[in-house]
Amino acid sequence: MLHPILVNGRTGDPALYVDFQFERRAVLLDIGDIQALEPRRLLRVSDVFISHGHIDHLIGFDRLLRVLVGRPAHIRIHGPAGIADRIGHKLAGYT
């Protein structure tokens, strides 16, 4: 059963959280502001789909990373050409 949550309503940053309840996983479609999602929900994320590289579609990446750091998690990131480079540049800024 799919359980979608429009994280910020219709007018906030784009982020759609879709929980696959019987598979114990979830996906994020775009990753705008995700402060409203509890860490327990973010720990279920297996895939992130990013439609394009605007800041309002990526700003939540750091929160997701912060929740997952130090945990044995693997998340697949899907997006337009060059998205891996953009995420790589964000990660390169950290020590």
N, C-alpha and C positions, 0 to 999 in steps of 0.2 A: 504494500500500500504506500502510495506517495503522499507526503504531507508537505505542501509548499508554504513558505512564509515569506511574504514581501517585507523584508526587514525594516525598511524606512518608509513604508507607505507608498502612495503613488507619487508623492512630490519630493521625496528625499533622495539621497544618493542611491544609485542602482545597486541592489543586492537582493538576489532571490535565493533563499536557502530551501533546498528540497531534501527532505528526510525520506530515506528508503527504510521504513520502520522494521520490516522483517529481515532486512539485510544488514542491519546495524551499521549503516553508513549514510552519508549525506553528500550532496554536491552544492557548490555555490555557483550561481550564474551571475557574473560580475561580482566585484568585491569592493563596493563602495564602503561607506562607514558601516562597520559591523559591531560597534560597541554594544548594541542591544542584544547581541547573541551571547548567551552564557558560554563559558569555556567548555562545559560538557557537550554542548552542541558542536562547537568548533572541533573538538577532538574526534568527531564522527566524520569529518570531511575527508573524502578520498580524492575528489577531483574539483578543480576550479576552472570555469570556462569564462574567459575574458573576451568581450566583444570587440573592444578597441582600447587604445592606450591613453585615454583621457584620465586625468587625475581622479575624477569622481567615480571611475570604474576600477581603480587600483588602490585607493587610499587605505583600504582595510587590510592590505597584504601584511603590513607590519604588525597589526594586532594578531592576525592569524599566526604569523611566524612566532610572535612572543608567547602565545599559548602553547605552541608545539615545541619550542626549543627545549632540548634535553629529553625529548620523548622519542621512542622508536616509531616514527610516523613517516609515511611516504604519501605525498600528494602529487598527483599528476596535474600539470597546468596546461590548459589548452587555450589557444588564442590565435590571433593573426600573425602573419610573418613578422619576425623580429621580437616576439614577446619574450622568448628565452633570453635574448640579449638584454632587454629592458629589466627583467627580473634579476639577471646576473649583475647588472650595474647597481641595482639597489642593494643586493647582497654584498657587493664589493665595498660598499661604504661602511660596513660594520667590521669591528675587530673581534 
